[in-house]
């Protein structure tokens, strides 16, 4: 005799009736339109096009014209670039911008790394020093420049101290080379904190086991710096070198604030970007000639980036 309970057990093959309580509502799958990604990227592309691409193309076109501030100008071919070869101020600006790279980049590659190694240590009060070292980065370059001008003036704080110790007053802002070195010092001082943060991120990824193994082998602090730290952060050093090279070649604010709009004594401290501002502004500004100088600045900065990257690839090989 069959059990009555077996007849009440539903079989797996029985179809589930429509509208059952356990069945959820159907969802419609909508196909994504091909233009949807472009709609999301449109605001960013618009900003890049208006503020980057259009000025770049406009500058490139103007470099082949004799355009002025209130005059549209006509096509003159390579006349602006030929004039650059015979312009003494252009060569002075190129010299100063190149010297700025030589004086600033090595300091901004090495000093922030040493500073990052110092502030990464967990000791009491280190947070205060981290904030203090980063404060110049967030400070306005105009305020920083005016403070340093006040300090380095003939009647400023630095000369007052030098006179007090018997050295005498030094023309930091009146001598051609001392003024350029003073501007370099301001650039290095203001950029230390920014590149220190970049190095701190790189040092955080260096395995502690490497330092411990080097210590076991008898390596001191200096040897561990050159054999462990430097190879571990070499790619970051290349990045810092590239960024600081471009920034140093395009320097404007520091020299302009300390040397004045004329570029120091007889304009001998003028940089290329200062020359662009001087030539291309005003009611009689030569926009076409200033655009030609800007194109040269762009070509040189791209060449600097390529040289740094090529040197990095050679070391990897």
C-alpha positions in Angstrom: 0.0 0.0 0.0 1.4 3.4 -1.0 2.0 6.1 1.6 -0.3 9.1 1.4 2.5 11.5 2.2 4.4 10.6 -0.9 1.5 11.8 -3.1 1.7 15.3 -1.6 5.4 15.9 -2.4 5.7 18.0 -5.6 7.9 16.7 -8.3 10.8 18.6 -9.7 9.5 18.3 -13.2 6.2 20.1 -12.3 6.1 23.5 -14.0 6.0 26.5 -11.8 2.8 28.4 -12.3 2.9 32.0 -13.6 2.7 34.7 -11.0 4.2 32.5 -8.3 5.2 34.3 -5.1 8.9 33.5 -5.4 9.3 34.9 -8.9 10.6 38.5 -9.2 9.6 41.1 -11.9 11.3 41.0 -15.2 14.0 43.6 -15.9 14.5 45.2 -19.3 18.1 45.3 -20.5 18.7 48.6 -22.3 21.5 48.8 -24.9 24.1 51.5 -24.4 24.2 54.1 -27.2 27.5 54.4 -29.0 27.6 58.1 -28.1 27.1 57.7 -24.4 30.8 57.7 -23.5 31.3 60.9 -25.5 28.5 62.6 -23.7 30.2 62.0 -20.3 33.6 63.1 -21.7 32.1 66.2 -23.5 32.6 68.7 -20.6 36.2 67.7 -20.1 36.9 67.7 -23.8 35.3 71.2 -24.1 37.5 72.6 -21.4 40.6 71.1 -22.9 39.7 72.4 -26.3 38.9 75.9 -25.2 41.7 76.5 -22.8 44.5 74.3 -24.2 44.1 73.2 -27.8 42.7 76.5 -29.2 45.4 78.7 -27.5 48.1 76.3 -28.7 46.9 76.3 -32.3 46.3 80.0 -32.3 49.8 80.7 -31.0 51.3 78.4 -33.7 49.4 80.2 -36.4 50.3 83.7 -35.0 54.0 82.8 -35.0 54.0 82.9 -38.8 52.3 86.3 -38.9 53.1 89.9 -38.0 50.0 90.2 -35.8 49.9 93.0 -33.2 47.5 93.7 -30.4 45.1 95.8 -32.4 46.2 94.7 -35.9 45.2 91.2 -37.3 48.5 90.8 -39.2 49.5 89.0 -42.3 51.4 85.9 -43.1 55.2 86.5 -43.0 56.5 82.9 -43.1 59.6 82.3 -41.0 60.5 86.0 -40.6 59.8 86.0 -36.9 62.1 83.0 -36.3 64.8 84.6 -38.4 64.6 87.7 -36.3 65.1 85.6 -33.2 68.5 84.6 -34.4 69.6 88.3 -34.4 67.8 89.3 -31.2 70.2 89.8 -28.4 67.4 89.8 -25.8 66.3 86.4 -27.0 69.8 84.9 -26.5 69.9 86.5 -23.0 66.6 85.0 -22.1 67.7 81.6 -23.5 70.9 81.8 -21.5 69.2 82.7 -18.2 66.5 80.0 -18.7 69.2 77.4 -19.4 71.2 78.5 -16.4 68.0 78.3 -14.3 67.7 74.6 -15.2 71.4 73.9 -14.3 71.0 75.6 -11.0 67.6 74.5 -9.9 67.0 71.0 -11.2 69.9 69.2 -9.3 68.9 70.8 -6.1 65.2 69.9 -6.5 66.1 66.3 -7.3 68.4 65.7 -4.3 67.3 68.0 -1.5 63.6 66.9 -1.4 64.7 63.2 -1.3 66.9 63.9 1.8 64.1 65.9 3.3 61.6 63.1 2.7 63.9 60.6 4.4 64.1 62.9 7.4 60.4 63.5 7.8 59.3 59.9 7.2 60.8 58.9 10.6 58.3 58.5 13.4 59.6 60.8 16.0 57.8 63.2 18.3 56.9 66.5 16.7 57.7 65.4 13.1 54.2 66.4 12.0 55.0 70.0 12.7 58.1 69.9 10.5 56.1 68.2 7.7 53.6 71.0 7.8 56.4 73.6 8.0 58.2 72.2 5.0 55.1 72.1 2.9 53.8 75.6 3.9 55.8 77.4 1.1 54.1 75.2 -1.5 50.6 76.5 -0.7 51.8 80.1 -0.1 51.2 82.6 -2.9 54.2 83.1 -5.1 53.5 86.9 -5.1 53.7 86.9 -1.3 56.7 84.7 -1.2 58.5 86.9 -3.8 57.7 90.1 -1.9 59.0 88.6 1.4 62.3 87.6 -0.2 62.6 91.0 -1.9 62.2 92.6 1.5 64.8 90.2 3.1 67.4 90.6 0.3 67.0 94.3 -0.2 70.0 96.6 0.6 68.2 97.6 3.8 66.7 94.2 4.3 67.0 91.6 7.0 69.9 89.6 5.4 72.1 92.6 4.8 71.4 93.9 8.3 72.7 90.7 9.7 75.7 90.8 7.4 76.5 94.3 8.4 76.1 93.4 12.1 78.8 90.6 11.7 81.1 92.9 9.8 80.8 91.5 6.3 79.0 94.5 4.8 76.0 94.9 2.5 75.7 92.6 -0.5 73.8 93.6 -3.6 71.6 90.6 -4.0 69.0 92.5 -6.1 71.4 94.8 -7.9 74.1 92.4 -9.2 73.2 90.4 -12.3 74.4 87.0 -11.2 73.5 87.4 -7.5 69.9 88.3 -8.5 69.6 85.2 -10.7 71.0 83.0 -7.9 68.6 84.6 -5.4 65.7 83.8 -7.7 66.9 80.2 -8.0 67.1 80.0 -4.2 63.5 81.1 -3.9 62.4 78.5 -6.6 64.2 75.7 -4.7 62.8 76.8 -1.3 59.3 77.0 -2.6 59.5 73.6 -4.5 61.1 71.5 -1.7 57.8 70.6 0.0 56.0 69.7 -3.2 58.6 67.2 -4.4 59.1 66.0 -0.8 55.5 64.7 -0.9 56.3 62.8 -4.2 59.3 61.2 -2.6 57.4 60.3 0.5 55.0 58.3 -1.6 57.9 56.5 -3.3 59.8 55.8 -0.1 56.7 54.2 1.4 56.9 51.5 -1.3 60.5 50.6 -0.6 60.6 47.2 1.2 62.0 47.5 4.7 63.6 44.1 4.2 66.1 45.6 1.8 67.4 48.0 4.4 67.6 45.3 7.0 69.5 43.0 4.7 71.9 45.8 3.8 72.4 46.5 7.5 73.1 42.8 8.2 75.8 43.0 5.5 77.4 45.9 7.3 76.3 48.8 5.1 76.1 52.1 6.8 73.6 54.9 6.3 75.4 56.5 3.4 76.0 53.1 1.6 72.3 52.1 2.1 71.3 55.4 0.7 73.2 54.8 -2.6 72.6 51.1 -2.9 69.0 50.7 -1.6 67.2 54.0 -1.5 68.4 55.6 -4.8 67.8 52.6 -7.0 64.4 52.1 -5.4 63.2 55.6 -6.1 65.1 56.2 -9.4 61.9 56.3 -11.5 60.6 59.0 -9.1 63.8 60.9 -9.4 63.4 60.9 -13.2 59.9 62.2 -12.8 61.0 65.0 -10.5 63.8 65.9 -12.9 61.4 66.1 -15.8 58.8 68.2 -13.9 61.4 70.6 -12.4 63.2 71.0 -15.7 60.1 72.2 -17.5 59.1 74.4 -14.6 62.6 75.9 -14.4 62.8 76.7 -18.1 59.4 78.4 -18.0 60.2 80.4 -14.8 58.6 83.8 -14.7 57.1 84.9 -11.3 60.3 84.6 -9.2 62.5 86.5 -11.6 59.8 89.0 -12.4 59.1 89.9 -8.8 62.8 90.1 -7.8 64.2 91.7 -10.9 61.3 93.8 -11.9 59.5 94.1 -15.3 62.7 95.2 -17.0 64.6 92.0 -16.0 67.2 93.4 -13.6 70.2 95.7 -14.5 70.0 96.4 -18.3 67.6 93.5 -18.7 70.4 90.9 -18.1 68.2 88.7 -16.0 65.4 88.4 -18.4 64.0 84.9 -19.1 62.3 83.7 -22.2 58.8 83.8 -20.6 59.5 87.3 -19.4 60.5 88.2 -22.9 57.2 86.8 -24.2 55.3 88.9 -21.7 57.3 92.1 -22.5 57.1 91.8 -26.2 53.5 90.5 -26.6 51.6 92.7 -24.2 50.5 96.3 -24.4 48.7 98.3 -27.1 51.7 97.9 -29.4 52.5 94.4 -28.5 54.0 92.2 -31.2 51.8 89.1 -30.8 53.3 87.3 -33.8 56.9 87.7 -32.5 55.9 86.8 -29.0 54.1 83.7 -30.4 57.3 82.7 -32.2 59.2 82.8 -28.9 56.5 80.8 -27.2 56.8 78.1 -29.9 60.6 77.9 -29.2 59.8 77.6 -25.5 57.4 74.7 -26.2 59.9 72.9 -28.5 62.7 73.2 -25.9 60.4 71.9 -23.0 59.4 68.9 -25.1 63.0 68.2 -26.0 63.9 68.3 -22.2 61.2 65.8 -21.5 62.4 63.5 -24.2 66.0 63.8 -23.1 65.1 62.9 -19.5 63.0 59.9 -20.6 65.7 58.7 -23.0 68.3 58.9 -20.2 66.0 56.8 -18.0 65.6 54.2 -20.7 69.4 53.9 -21.2 69.8 53.3 -17.5 67.2 50.6 -17.6 68.9 48.9 -20.6 
